[in-house]
Amino acid sequence: MTETYLRIRCTIPAELEEELPTMLAAWSLLGTEVHREGGIGIGVTVYLPETASEGAEAVRMVLIENGAQDLEQDVEVATDWLSNFRAAVH
């Protein structure tokens, strides 16, 4: 069986970057990525177990309440990034 997880992507105001860990601390996340968008906001990607649909809805609400824009949610298929990296390098 292929492992999958939920991915939530959005842009939040740049001034909330330092507050993001506190905003998301209530949930058991698989990971979070933050990347500069080049404008006034920062891109945020949050990963949750696929079975955490209630948690995903709560995370979405917190992000929206804090000014998130361009919110997207989808299911991501897990990849063996280490094997892919090794294959690309060698």
C-alpha positions as CSV (number, residue, x, y, z in Angstrom):
1,M,0.0,0.0,0.0
2,T,1.3,3.5,-0.9
3,E,1.6,5.9,2.0
4,T,-0.2,9.2,1.6
5,Y,-0.6,12.3,3.7
6,L,-2.5,15.6,3.7
7,R,-0.8,18.7,2.4
8,I,-2.1,22.2,3.1
9,R,-0.5,25.1,1.3
10,C,-1.1,28.8,1.7
11,T,0.5,32.2,1.9
12,I,0.4,34.1,5.3
13,P,1.6,37.6,6.2
14,A,5.4,37.7,6.6
15,E,5.1,39.2,10.1
16,L,3.5,35.9,11.3
17,E,6.5,33.7,10.4
18,E,7.8,33.6,14.0
19,E,4.4,32.9,15.4
20,L,3.7,30.0,13.1
21,P,5.1,27.3,15.3
22,T,2.9,28.5,18.2
23,M,-0.2,28.7,16.0
24,L,0.3,25.1,14.9
25,A,1.6,23.6,18.2
26,A,-1.8,22.0,19.1
27,W,-1.6,19.4,16.3
28,S,0.6,16.4,15.6
29,L,2.0,17.5,12.3
30,L,4.4,15.5,10.1
31,G,6.2,18.6,9.1
32,T,6.0,22.3,8.0
33,E,7.9,24.2,5.3
34,V,8.2,27.9,5.1
35,H,9.4,29.6,1.9
36,R,9.7,33.2,0.7
37,E,7.2,34.1,-1.9
38,G,9.0,37.3,-3.0
39,G,6.1,39.6,-2.0
40,I,4.7,40.6,1.4
41,G,3.7,37.1,2.4
42,I,5.5,33.8,3.0
43,G,4.5,30.4,1.6
44,V,3.6,27.7,4.2
45,T,3.1,24.0,3.6
46,V,1.8,21.9,6.4
47,Y,1.9,18.1,6.3
48,L,-0.5,15.9,8.3
49,P,-1.4,12.2,8.4
50,E,-4.1,11.5,5.9
51,T,-6.3,10.2,8.7
52,A,-6.2,13.6,10.4
53,S,-9.0,15.2,8.5
54,E,-10.4,16.9,11.7
55,G,-7.0,18.2,12.5
56,A,-6.6,19.4,8.9
57,E,-9.8,21.4,9.2
58,A,-8.7,22.9,12.5
59,V,-5.3,23.9,10.9
60,R,-7.1,25.4,7.9
61,M,-9.3,27.5,10.3
62,V,-6.3,28.8,12.3
63,L,-4.4,29.7,9.1
64,I,-7.5,31.5,7.7
65,E,-8.1,33.3,11.0
66,N,-4.5,34.6,10.7
67,G,-4.8,35.9,7.2
68,A,-3.9,32.9,5.0
69,Q,-4.6,33.4,1.4
70,D,-4.5,31.0,-1.6
71,L,-5.3,28.0,0.7
72,E,-5.1,24.6,-1.0
73,Q,-5.4,21.1,0.4
74,D,-4.6,17.9,-1.3
75,V,-3.4,14.4,-0.7
76,E,0.3,13.8,-1.4
77,V,1.8,10.4,-2.2
78,A,4.9,9.8,-0.1
79,T,8.1,9.3,-2.1
80,D,11.4,7.9,-1.0
81,W,13.3,11.2,-1.4
82,L,16.6,9.8,-0.1
83,S,16.6,7.1,-2.8
84,N,15.7,9.6,-5.4
85,F,18.5,11.9,-4.2
86,R,21.0,9.1,-4.2
87,A,20.0,8.0,-7.7
88,A,20.3,11.6,-9.0
89,V,23.7,12.2,-7.4
90,H,25.4,8.9,-8.3
